[in-house]
Amino acid sequence: NTDPTKNLVINVEYNQLDPLLKSQGDRKGDVADPTTGYSPYPGNANNIILELGAYARTLRGEDQGVVVEFVNPKYKDETRTEFKKPTRLECMMQDIPKLFQKEMGRDALIGFTTFDRWFTFSPAKNSLESGIEDVKKGSTAPSTLSSAESDKYIQNQRKLQHAGVKLPITTTQEDLVTVGGIPITPGPRVVLLPAFGITQEEVVRKIQGGSITERSSLVLEGQGLTIHNLTLDGALSIRCCSECEVKVDGLVVNNEGYRLDEIAEGDGVDEAVRIRGYTMDKRAVMEIEISEPGKYFIGGDGIVKKIE
């Protein structure tokens, strides 16, 4: 249908999917696939990219960008007599394309691009208890602090692999280990701070070769930091100031590293840590911090040498 008033690319809110399917086609609704046991219409996380000129035009239109609000309460159980958590006013992102179409007609160009989940983002929006409950029900995306953290580690594993680093990659649910009731990556745990690199081009330019073991933890920060042929079996943290130019070549690190310890009930751990479900036992780590501007070289022995 090419009629812009009847044709629209739009995502469907999960609580509207079943009623929609029951009004279309075979009218069976959202029925699980007999082979996989999952819905043929899996949920996804959405990110909106708007062209600012079209957005400004829509905001100045008849509705001035105002969309309908609603409440979608989450109940504790099937009796629907008690809220699982405080409910709130919400609005749906798919109302934006409707406003664009209403204001711009045929000029409203709306489409979508689908990425693998690891390539997008992973929210940390649920409590540990809710996440554990979701996992027991079969969810592979509990959206807890630990699962979001794990997904970021996995994303960075893939970035390093693309840069030519030899390291194990968590690719399937079977690769995960359960810690604190939530399936997470066994490692390596890789943190690439924005000051080190955001884009894949930056990562490929700054890291070449080397190997990292599954039990390892790596933290990198520094706009002028480059890493060549790193051999890591343990924990390593390198942080450099923005005025530093640091080349690391052939560094070999072998230490006890970090270990995840599950938090037992009644341990008295601070809430900010308890919501993870585990603590990080930092047994040994090579830490290199350079705060003085200049050019530096770090070789296989880990000694920082100032060149200029």
ZADO-1210 file (C-alpha; in nm, 4 decimals, padded with zeros to 6 digits):
<atoms>
<atom x="00.0000" y="00.0000" z="00.0000" code="ASN" pos="1"/>
<atom x="00.1642" y="00.3257" z="-00.1116" code="THR" pos="2"/>
<atom x="-00.0964" y="00.5519" z="00.0457" code="ASP" pos="3"/>
<atom x="00.1014" y="00.7419" z="00.3158" code="PRO" pos="4"/>
<atom x="-00.2124" y="00.7655" z="00.5301" code="THR" pos="5"/>
<atom x="-00.2465" y="00.3839" z="00.5419" code="LYS" pos="6"/>
<atom x="00.1105" y="00.2598" z="00.5198" code="ASN" pos="7"/>
<atom x="00.3569" y="00.3102" z="00.8062" code="LEU" pos="8"/>
<atom x="00.6726" y="00.1393" z="00.9313" code="VAL" pos="9"/>
<atom x="00.6256" y="00.1141" z="01.3060" code="ILE" pos="10"/>
<atom x="00.7162" y="-00.1069" z="01.5997" code="ASN" pos="11"/>
<atom x="00.4442" y="-00.2687" z="01.8100" code="VAL" pos="12"/>
<atom x="00.4343" y="-00.2489" z="02.1902" code="GLU" pos="13"/>
<atom x="00.4496" y="-00.5943" z="02.3480" code="TYR" pos="14"/>
<atom x="00.1180" y="-00.5548" z="02.5321" code="ASN" pos="15"/>
<atom x="-00.0515" y="-00.4658" z="02.2020" code="GLN" pos="16"/>
<atom x="00.1024" y="-00.7459" z="01.9964" code="LEU" pos="17"/>
<atom x="-00.1350" y="-01.0258" z="02.0992" code="ASP" pos="18"/>
<atom x="-00.4544" y="-00.8215" z="02.0400" code="PRO" pos="19"/>
<atom x="-00.3121" y="-00.7107" z="01.7022" code="LEU" pos="20"/>
<atom x="-00.2375" y="-01.0680" z="01.5927" code="LEU" pos="21"/>
<atom x="-00.5807" y="-01.1863" z="01.7079" code="LYS" pos="22"/>
<atom x="-00.7353" y="-00.9337" z="01.4722" code="SER" pos="23"/>
<atom x="-00.5214" y="-01.0355" z="01.1711" code="GLN" pos="24"/>
<atom x="-00.4463" y="-01.3508" z="00.9667" code="GLY" pos="25"/>
<atom x="-00.5298" y="-01.6773" z="01.1461" code="ASP" pos="26"/>
<atom x="-00.6343" y="-01.4778" z="01.4540" code="ARG" pos="27"/>
<atom x="-00.4501" y="-01.7141" z="01.6903" code="LYS" pos="28"/>
<atom x="-00.2530" y="-01.4380" z="01.8570" code="GLY" pos="29"/>
<atom x="00.1048" y="-01.4557" z="01.9847" code="ASP" pos="30"/>
<atom x="00.1424" y="-01.8351" z="01.9962" code="VAL" pos="31"/>
<atom x="00.4792" y="-01.9954" z="02.0735" code="ALA" pos="32"/>
<atom x="00.6600" y="-02.1700" z="01.7893" code="ASP" pos="33"/>
<atom x="00.6228" y="-02.5489" z="01.8481" code="PRO" pos="34"/>
<atom x="00.9869" y="-02.6102" z="01.7553" code="THR" pos="35"/>
<atom x="01.1617" y="-02.3440" z="01.9627" code="THR" pos="36"/>
<atom x="00.9014" y="-02.2716" z="02.2285" code="GLY" pos="37"/>
<atom x="00.9516" y="-01.9007" z="02.1697" code="TYR" pos="38"/>
<atom x="00.7347" y="-01.6346" z="02.0102" code="SER" pos="39"/>
<atom x="00.7805" y="-01.5903" z="01.6325" code="PRO" pos="40"/>
<atom x="00.7743" y="-01.2179" z="01.7138" code="TYR" pos="41"/>
<atom x="01.0612" y="-01.1744" z="01.9616" code="PRO" pos="42"/>
<atom x="01.0955" y="-00.8540" z="02.1587" code="GLY" pos="43"/>
<atom x="01.3723" y="-00.6100" z="02.0822" code="ASN" pos="44"/>
<atom x="01.5292" y="-00.2958" z="02.2231" code="ALA" pos="45"/>
<atom x="01.4643" y="00.0173" z="02.0215" code="ASN" pos="46"/>
<atom x="01.6780" y="00.3242" z="01.9627" code="ASN" pos="47"/>
<atom x="01.5410" y="00.6239" z="01.7755" code="ILE" pos="48"/>
<atom x="01.7398" y="00.8332" z="01.5287" code="ILE" pos="49"/>
<atom x="01.5601" y="01.1489" z="01.4174" code="LEU" pos="50"/>
<atom x="01.6420" y="01.3923" z="01.1378" code="GLU" pos="51"/>
<atom x="01.6354" y="01.7233" z="01.3230" code="LEU" pos="52"/>
<atom x="01.4717" y="01.9245" z="01.0465" code="GLY" pos="53"/>
<atom x="01.1780" y="01.6829" z="01.0280" code="ALA" pos="54"/>
<atom x="01.1642" y="01.6670" z="01.4079" code="TYR" pos="55"/>
<atom x="01.1505" y="02.0482" z="01.4382" code="ALA" pos="56"/>
<atom x="00.8769" y="02.0642" z="01.1749" code="ARG" pos="57"/>
<atom x="00.6728" y="01.8030" z="01.3646" code="THR" pos="58"/>
<atom x="00.7157" y="01.9869" z="01.6948" code="LEU" pos="59"/>
<atom x="00.5771" y="02.3006" z="01.5311" code="ARG" pos="60"/>
<atom x="00.2845" y="02.1094" z="01.3802" code="GLY" pos="61"/>
<atom x="-00.0760" y="02.0776" z="01.4901" code="GLU" pos="62"/>
<atom x="00.0010" y="01.8497" z="01.7875" code="ASP" pos="63"/>
<atom x="00.3272" y="02.0263" z="01.8798" code="GLN" pos="64"/>
<atom x="00.4885" y="01.6882" z="01.9461" code="GLY" pos="65"/>
<atom x="00.2414" y="01.5926" z="02.2199" code="VAL" pos="66"/>
<atom x="00.1580" y="01.2200" z="02.2354" code="VAL" pos="67"/>
<atom x="-00.0989" y="01.0247" z="02.4361" code="VAL" pos="68"/>
<atom x="00.0054" y="00.9048" z="02.7811" code="GLU" pos="69"/>
<atom x="-00.1024" y="00.5803" z="02.9427" code="PHE" pos="70"/>
<atom x="-00.0258" y="00.3511" z="03.2367" code="VAL" pos="71"/>
<atom x="00.0946" y="-00.0077" z="03.2021" code="ASN" pos="72"/>
<atom x="00.0959" y="-00.1467" z="03.5576" code="PRO" pos="73"/>
<atom x="00.3100" y="-00.4474" z="03.6501" code="LYS" pos="74"/>
<atom x="00.1362" y="-00.6757" z="03.9001" code="TYR" pos="75"/>
<atom x="00.2948" y="-00.9115" z="04.1536" code="LYS" pos="76"/>
<atom x="00.0802" y="-01.2088" z="04.0571" code="ASP" pos="77"/>
<atom x="-00.2233" y="-01.3264" z="03.8615" code="GLU" pos="78"/>
<atom x="-00.4664" y="-01.1810" z="04.1170" code="THR" pos="79"/>
<atom x="-00.3689" y="-00.8351" z="03.9850" code="ARG" pos="80"/>
<atom x="-00.4389" y="-00.6817" z="04.3263" code="THR" pos="81"/>
<atom x="-00.0917" y="-00.5553" z="04.4134" code="GLU" pos="82"/>
<atom x="00.1669" y="-00.3705" z="04.2049" code="PHE" pos="83"/>
<atom x="00.5066" y="-00.5339" z="04.1490" code="LYS" pos="84"/>
<atom x="00.6555" y="-00.1842" z="04.1494" code="LYS" pos="85"/>
<atom x="00.5140" y="00.1698" z="04.1381" code="PRO" pos="86"/>
<atom x="00.3346" y="00.2321" z="03.8106" code="THR" pos="87"/>
<atom x="00.3896" y="00.5500" z="03.6137" code="ARG" pos="88"/>
<atom x="00.2749" y="00.7508" z="03.3176" code="LEU" pos="89"/>
<atom x="00.4319" y="00.6359" z="02.9927" code="GLU" pos="90"/>
<atom x="00.4176" y="00.7198" z="02.6253" code="CYS" pos="91"/>
<atom x="00.5164" y="00.5048" z="02.3291" code="MET" pos="92"/>
<atom x="00.8012" y="00.5781" z="02.0939" code="MET" pos="93"/>
<atom x="00.5925" y="00.4572" z="01.7986" code="GLN" pos="94"/>
<atom x="00.3682" y="00.7600" z="01.8440" code="ASP" pos="95"/>
<atom x="00.6523" y="00.9693" z="01.6991" code="ILE" pos="96"/>
<atom x="00.6290" y="00.8146" z="01.3479" code="PRO" pos="97"/>
<atom x="00.2524" y="00.8725" z="01.3620" code="LYS" pos="98"/>
<atom x="00.3094" y="01.2420" z="01.4296" code="LEU" pos="99"/>
<atom x="00.5732" y="01.2623" z="01.1551" code="PHE" pos="100"/>
<atom x="00.3340" y="01.1052" z="00.9057" code="GLN" pos="101"/>
<atom x="00.0452" y="01.3266" z="01.0122" code="LYS" pos="102"/>
<atom x="00.2532" y="01.6413" z="00.9735" code="GLU" pos="103"/>
<atom x="00.4676" y="01.5515" z="00.6724" code="MET" pos="104"/>
<atom x="00.2633" y="01.3018" z="00.4695" code="GLY" pos="105"/>
<atom x="00.4677" y="01.1505" z="00.1840" code="ARG" pos="106"/>
<atom x="00.7767" y="01.3393" z="00.3009" code="ASP" pos="107"/>
<atom x="00.7906" y="01.1329" z="00.6206" code="ALA" pos="108"/>
<atom x="01.0621" y="00.8751" z="00.5446" code="LEU" pos="109"/>
<atom x="01.0526" y="00.6134" z="00.8208" code="ILE" pos="110"/>
<atom x="01.2493" y="00.2896" z="00.8273" code="GLY" pos="111"/>
<atom x="01.4487" y="00.0610" z="01.0531" code="PHE" pos="112"/>
<atom x="01.7777" y="-00.1262" z="01.0705" code="THR" pos="113"/>
<atom x="01.8175" y="-00.4450" z="01.2730" code="THR" pos="114"/>
<atom x="02.1435" y="-00.5276" z="01.4518" code="PHE" pos="115"/>
<atom x="02.2507" y="-00.8313" z="01.6491" code="ASP" pos="116"/>
<atom x="02.1725" y="-00.7738" z="02.0146" code="ARG" pos="117"/>
<atom x="02.5396" y="-00.7645" z="02.1214" code="TRP" pos="118"/>
<atom x="02.5964" y="-00.4704" z="01.8872" code="PHE" pos="119"/>
<atom x="02.3319" y="-00.2431" z="02.0397" code="THR" pos="120"/>
<atom x="02.2790" y="-00.1851" z="02.4100" code="PHE" pos="121"/>
<atom x="02.1771" y="-00.3742" z="02.7219" code="SER" pos="122"/>
<atom x="01.9702" y="-00.1916" z="02.9868" code="PRO" pos="123"/>
<atom x="02.0259" y="-00.2246" z="03.3605" code="ALA" pos="124"/>
<atom x="01.6698" y="-00.1565" z="03.4707" code="LYS" pos="125"/>
<atom x="01.5583" y="-00.4525" z="03.6850" code="ASN" pos="126"/>
<atom x="01.6380" y="-00.5478" z="04.0415" code="SER" pos="127"/>
<atom x="01.8438" y="-00.8610" z="04.0991" code="LEU" pos="128"/>
<atom x="01.5363" y="-01.0381" z="04.2381" code="GLU" pos="129"/>
<atom x="01.3258" y="-00.9529" z="03.9316" code="SER" pos="130"/>
<atom x="01.6066" y="-01.0610" z="03.7024" code="GLY" pos="131"/>
<atom x="01.6422" y="-01.3983" z="03.8754" code="ILE" pos="132"/>
<atom x="01.2664" y="-01.4474" z="03.8474" code="GLU" pos="133"/>
<atom x="01.2790" y="-01.3675" z="03.4738" code="ASP" pos="134"/>
<atom x="01.5673" y="-01.6119" z="03.4207" code="VAL" pos="135"/>
<atom x="01.3660" y="-01.8888" z="03.5890" code="LYS" pos="136"/>
<atom x="01.0836" y="-01.8161" z="03.3449" code="LYS" pos="137"/>
<atom x="01.3218" y="-01.8584" z="03.0511" code="GLY" pos="138"/>
<atom x="01.4296" y="-01.5009" z="02.9800" code="SER" pos="139"/>
<atom x="01.7709" y="-01.4554" z="02.8191" code="THR" pos="140"/>
<atom x="01.7707" y="-01.0798" z="02.8864" code="ALA" pos="141"/>
<atom x="01.7119" y="-01.0216" z="03.2594" code="PRO" pos="142"/>
<atom x="01.8258" y="-00.6560" z="03.2306" code="SER" pos="143"/>
<atom x="02.0026" y="-00.6472" z="03.5675" code="THR" pos="144"/>
<atom x="02.3224" y="-00.4646" z="03.6543" code="LEU" pos="145"/>
<atom x="02.5245" y="-00.7859" z="03.6187" code="SER" pos="146"/>
<atom x="02.3688" y="-00.8879" z="03.2850" code="SER" pos="147"/>
<atom x="02.4192" y="-00.5390" z="03.1380" code="ALA" pos="148"/>
<atom x="02.7780" y="-00.5367" z="03.2588" code="GLU" pos="149"/>
<atom x="02.8317" y="-00.8832" z="03.1109" code="SER" pos="150"/>
<atom x="02.6876" y="-00.7767" z="02.7755" code="ASP" pos="151"/>
<atom x="02.9302" y="-00.4833" z="02.7645" code="LYS" pos="152"/>
<atom x="03.2211" y="-00.7184" z="02.8314" code="TYR" pos="153"/>
<atom x="03.1006" y="-00.9430" z="02.5479" code="ILE" pos="154"/>
<atom x="03.0724" y="-00.6483" z="02.3097" code="GLN" pos="155"/>
<atom x="03.4304" y="-00.5480" z="02.3890" code="ASN" pos="156"/>
<atom x="03.5492" y="-00.9076" z="02.3454" code="GLN" pos="157"/>
<atom x="03.4194" y="-00.8937" z="01.9890" code="ARG" pos="158"/>
<atom x="03.5821" y="-00.5555" z="01.9268" code="LYS" pos="159"/>
<atom x="03.9208" y="-00.6920" z="02.0326" code="LEU" pos="160"/>
<atom x="03.8703" y="-01.0049" z="01.8238" code="GLN" pos="161"/>
<atom x="03.8012" y="-00.7845" z="01.5221" code="HIS" pos="162"/>
<atom x="04.1274" y="-00.6019" z="01.5958" code="ALA" pos="163"/>
<atom x="04.3161" y="-00.9319" z="01.5730" code="GLY" pos="164"/>
<atom x="04.3515" y="-01.0178" z="01.9424" code="VAL" pos="165"/>
<atom x="04.3281" y="-01.3894" z="02.0248" code="LYS" pos="166"/>
<atom x="04.0746" y="-01.4356" z="02.3054" code="LEU" pos="167"/>
<atom x="03.7706" y="-01.6507" z="02.3892" code="PRO" pos="168"/>
<atom x="03.4363" y="-01.4979" z="02.2861" code="ILE" pos="169"/>
<atom x="03.1065" y="-01.5566" z="02.4635" code="THR" pos="170"/>
<atom x="02.8683" y="-01.6287" z="02.1751" code="THR" pos="171"/>
<atom x="02.5812" y="-01.8449" z="02.3039" code="THR" pos="172"/>
<atom x="02.3715" y="-01.8902" z="02.6177" code="GLN" pos="173"/>
<atom x="02.5598" y="-02.2147" z="02.6798" code="GLU" pos="174"/>
<atom x="02.8833" y="-02.0160" z="02.7146" code="ASP" pos="175"/>
<atom x="02.7463" y="-01.8196" z="03.0120" code="LEU" pos="176"/>
<atom x="02.7991" y="-01.9054" z="03.3786" code="VAL" pos="177"/>
<atom x="02.5463" y="-01.8309" z="03.6517" code="THR" pos="178"/>
<atom x="02.6668" y="-01.5958" z="03.9248" code="VAL" pos="179"/>
<atom x="02.4233" y="-01.4546" z="04.1794" code="GLY" pos="180"/>
<atom x="02.1362" y="-01.6169" z="03.9897" code="GLY" pos="181"/>
<atom x="02.2123" y="-01.4351" z="03.6609" code="ILE" pos="182"/>
<atom x="02.3907" y="-01.5892" z="03.3579" code="PRO" pos="183"/>
<atom x="02.6993" y="-01.3816" z="03.2726" code="ILE" pos="184"/>
<atom x="03.0137" y="-01.4162" z="03.0659" code="THR" pos="185"/>
<atom x="03.2975" y="-01.6135" z="03.2284" code="PRO" pos="186"/>
<atom x="03.5344" y="-01.3612" z="03.0722" code="GLY" pos="187"/>
<atom x="03.7515" y="-01.2063" z="02.9715" code="PRO" pos="188"/>
<atom x="03.6147" y="-00.8879" z="03.1269" code="ARG" pos="189"/>
<atom x="03.7159" y="-00.6030" z="02.8956" code="VAL" pos="190"/>
<atom x="03.6527" y="-00.2350" z="02.9690" code="VAL" pos="191"/>
<atom x="03.7340" y="00.0154" z="02.6932" code="LEU" pos="192"/>
<atom x="03.6680" y="00.3633" z="02.8292" code="LEU" pos="193"/>
<atom x="03.5456" y="00.6341" z="02.5883" code="PRO" pos="194"/>
<atom x="03.8787" y="00.8139" z="02.6202" code="ALA" pos="195"/>
<atom x="04.0440" y="00.5045" z="02.4680" code="PHE" pos="196"/>
<atom x="03.8043" y="00.4361" z="02.1855" code="GLY" pos="197"/>
<atom x="03.4371" y="00.4427" z="02.0955" code="ILE" pos="198"/>
<atom x="03.4310" y="00.3408" z="01.7309" code="THR" pos="199"/>
<atom x="03.5579" y="00.0154" z="01.5831" code="GLN" pos="200"/>
<atom x="03.8018" y="00.2162" z="01.3703" code="GLU" pos="201"/>
<atom x="03.9632" y="00.3566" z="01.6848" code="GLU" pos="202"/>
<atom x="03.9927" y="00.0133" z="01.8459" code="VAL" pos="203"/>
<atom x="04.1472" y="-00.1448" z="01.5353" code="VAL" pos="204"/>
<atom x="04.3950" y="00.1434" z="01.5087" code="ARG" pos="205"/>
<atom x="04.4983" y="00.1260" z="01.8747" code="LYS" pos="206"/>
<atom x="04.5188" y="-00.2491" z="01.9362" code="ILE" pos="207"/>
<atom x="04.7176" y="-00.4953" z="01.7270" code="GLN" pos="208"/>
<atom x="04.7818" y="-00.8632" z="01.7914" code="GLY" pos="209"/>
<atom x="04.8291" y="-01.0270" z="02.1292" code="GLY" pos="210"/>
<atom x="04.6262" y="-01.2702" z="02.3367" code="SER" pos="211"/>
<atom x="04.3994" y="-01.2615" z="02.6427" code="ILE" pos="212"/>
<atom x="04.2824" y="-01.5584" z="02.8500" code="THR" pos="213"/>
<atom x="03.9253" y="-01.6179" z="02.9625" code="GLU" pos="214"/>
<atom x="03.9941" y="-01.5442" z="03.3296" code="ARG" pos="215"/>
<atom x="04.1521" y="-01.2074" z="03.2528" code="SER" pos="216"/>
<atom x="04.0321" y="-00.8516" z="03.3211" code="SER" pos="217"/>
<atom x="04.1452" y="-00.5524" z="03.1139" code="LEU" pos="218"/>
<atom x="04.0818" y="-00.1790" z="03.1583" code="VAL" pos="219"/>
<atom x="04.2112" y="00.0716" z="02.9008" code="LEU" pos="220"/>
<atom x="04.1827" y="00.4514" z="02.9127" code="GLU" pos="221"/>
<atom x="04.3741" y="00.7113" z="02.7160" code="GLY" pos="222"/>
<atom x="04.3307" y="00.8919" z="02.3879" code="GLN" pos="223"/>
<atom x="04.6981" y="00.8481" z="02.2946" code="GLY" pos="224"/>
<atom x="04.7294" y="00.4868" z="02.4159" code="LEU" pos="225"/>
<atom x="04.8212" y="00.2099" z="02.1694" code="THR" pos="226"/>
<atom x="04.8618" y="-00.1596" z="02.2540" code="ILE" pos="227"/>
<atom x="05.0664" y="-00.4017" z="02.0422" code="HIS" pos="228"/>
<atom x="05.1181" y="-00.7730" z="02.1106" code="ASN" pos="229"/>
<atom x="04.9847" y="-00.7811" z="02.4669" code="LEU" pos="230"/>
<atom x="04.9921" y="-01.1183" z="02.6426" code="THR" pos="231"/>
<atom x="04.7473" y="-01.1084" z="02.9340" code="LEU" pos="232"/>
<atom x="04.6658" y="-01.3826" z="03.1827" code="ASP" pos="233"/>
<atom x="04.5312" y="-01.2027" z="03.4882" code="GLY" pos="234"/>
<atom x="04.4351" y="-00.8395" z="03.5439" code="ALA" pos="235"/>
<atom x="04.5731" y="-00.5254" z="03.3803" code="LEU" pos="236"/>
<atom x="04.4664" y="-00.1607" z="03.4056" code="SER" pos="237"/>
<atom x="04.6300" y="00.1151" z="03.1980" code="ILE" pos="238"/>
<atom x="04.5055" y="00.4735" z="03.2378" code="ARG" pos="239"/>
<atom x="04.6706" y="00.7693" z="03.0677" code="CYS" pos="240"/>
<atom x="04.5973" y="01.1413" z="03.0695" code="CYS" pos="241"/>
<atom x="04.4693" y="01.3116" z="02.7560" code="SER" pos="242"/>
<atom x="04.8066" y="01.4797" z="02.6892" code="GLU" pos="243"/>
<atom x="04.9930" y="01.1468" z="02.6960" code="CYS" pos="244"/>
<atom x="05.1183" y="00.9436" z="02.4021" code="GLU" pos="245"/>
<atom x="05.1821" y="00.5911" z="02.5264" code="VAL" pos="246"/>
<atom x="05.2904" y="00.2905" z="02.3222" code="LYS" pos="247"/>
<atom x="05.2718" y="-00.0542" z="02.4804" code="VAL" pos="248"/>
<atom x="05.4509" y="-00.3269" z="02.2858" code="ASP" pos="249"/>
<atom x="05.5116" y="-00.6861" z="02.3905" code="GLY" pos="250"/>
<atom x="05.3845" y="-00.6446" z="02.7481" code="LEU" pos="251"/>
<atom x="05.3434" y="-00.9773" z="02.9308" code="VAL" pos="252"/>
<atom x="05.1142" y="-00.9884" z="03.2361" code="VAL" pos="253"/>
<atom x="05.0617" y="-01.2985" z="03.4499" code="ASN" pos="254"/>
<atom x="04.9019" y="-01.2618" z="03.7931" code="ASN" pos="255"/>
<atom x="04.6140" y="-01.3923" z="04.0062" code="GLU" pos="256"/>
<atom x="04.3778" y="-01.1346" z="03.8621" code="GLY" pos="257"/>
<atom x="04.0185" y="-01.0838" z="03.9755" code="TYR" pos="258"/>
<atom x="03.7659" y="-01.3378" z="04.0989" code="ARG" pos="259"/>
<atom x="03.3882" y="-01.3012" z="04.1242" code="LEU" pos="260"/>
<atom x="03.2426" y="-01.4017" z="04.4619" code="ASP" pos="261"/>
<atom x="02.8682" y="-01.4495" z="04.4988" code="GLU" pos="262"/>
<atom x="02.7070" y="-01.2452" z="04.7742" code="ILE" pos="263"/>
<atom x="02.5425" y="-01.4679" z="05.0324" code="ALA" pos="264"/>
<atom x="02.2204" y="-01.3567" z="05.1980" code="GLU" pos="265"/>
<atom x="02.2911" y="-01.1536" z="05.5098" code="GLY" pos="266"/>
<atom x="02.6488" y="-01.0619" z="05.4085" code="ASP" pos="267"/>
<atom x="02.5811" y="-00.6946" z="05.4856" code="GLY" pos="268"/>
<atom x="02.7259" y="-00.5737" z="05.1553" code="VAL" pos="269"/>
<atom x="02.6406" y="-00.2183" z="05.0485" code="ASP" pos="270"/>
<atom x="02.3291" y="-00.1985" z="04.8290" code="GLU" pos="271"/>
<atom x="02.5230" y="-00.0434" z="04.5400" code="ALA" pos="272"/>
<atom x="02.7269" y="-00.3643" z="04.5209" code="VAL" pos="273"/>
<atom x="02.4596" y="-00.6108" z="04.6323" code="ARG" pos="274"/>
<atom x="02.2395" y="-00.5417" z="04.3277" code="ILE" pos="275"/>
<atom x="02.5143" y="-00.6999" z="04.1165" code="ARG" pos="276"/>
<atom x="02.4841" y="-01.0318" z="04.2977" code="GLY" pos="277"/>
<atom x="02.8605" y="-01.0589" z="04.3429" code="TYR" pos="278"/>
<atom x="03.1697" y="-00.8773" z="04.4630" code="THR" pos="279"/>
<atom x="03.4972" y="-00.8446" z="04.2746" code="MET" pos="280"/>
<atom x="03.7852" y="-00.9979" z="04.4692" code="ASP" pos="281"/>
<atom x="04.0816" y="-00.8069" z="04.3275" code="LYS" pos="282"/>
<atom x="04.3605" y="-01.0478" z="04.4183" code="ARG" pos="283"/>
<atom x="04.6292" y="-00.9038" z="04.1925" code="ALA" pos="284"/>
<atom x="04.6469" y="-00.6497" z="03.9126" code="VAL" pos="285"/>
<atom x="04.9149" y="-00.4648" z="03.7182" code="MET" pos="286"/>
<atom x="04.8128" y="-00.1004" z="03.7345" code="GLU" pos="287"/>
<atom x="04.9775" y="00.1612" z="03.5172" code="ILE" pos="288"/>
<atom x="04.8651" y="00.5229" z="03.5585" code="GLU" pos="289"/>
<atom x="05.0336" y="00.8087" z="03.3747" code="ILE" pos="290"/>
<atom x="04.9178" y="01.1603" z="03.4605" code="SER" pos="291"/>
<atom x="05.2134" y="01.3667" z="03.3398" code="GLU" pos="292"/>
<atom x="05.1983" y="01.4814" z="02.9734" code="PRO" pos="293"/>
<atom x="05.4626" y="01.3383" z="02.7427" code="GLY" pos="294"/>
<atom x="05.5611" y="01.0394" z="02.5279" code="LYS" pos="295"/>
<atom x="05.6101" y="00.6998" z="02.6920" code="TYR" pos="296"/>
<atom x="05.7009" y="00.3426" z="02.6023" code="PHE" pos="297"/>
<atom x="05.6104" y="00.0262" z="02.7942" code="ILE" pos="298"/>
<atom x="05.7795" y="-00.2989" z="02.6930" code="GLY" pos="299"/>
<atom x="05.7542" y="-00.6607" z="02.7996" code="GLY" pos="300"/>
<atom x="05.8711" y="-00.5925" z="03.1572" code="ASP" pos="301"/>
<atom x="05.5945" y="-00.3377" z="03.2267" code="GLY" pos="302"/>
<atom x="05.8384" y="-00.0567" z="03.3115" code="ILE" pos="303"/>
<atom x="05.7176" y="00.2890" z="03.2053" code="VAL" pos="304"/>
<atom x="05.9895" y="00.4770" z="03.0151" code="LYS" pos="305"/>
<atom x="05.9488" y="00.8441" z="02.9280" code="LYS" pos="306"/>
<atom x="06.0834" y="00.9171" z="02.5818" code="ILE" pos="307"/>
<atom x="06.0065" y="01.2886" z="02.5611" code="GLU" pos="308"/>
</atoms>
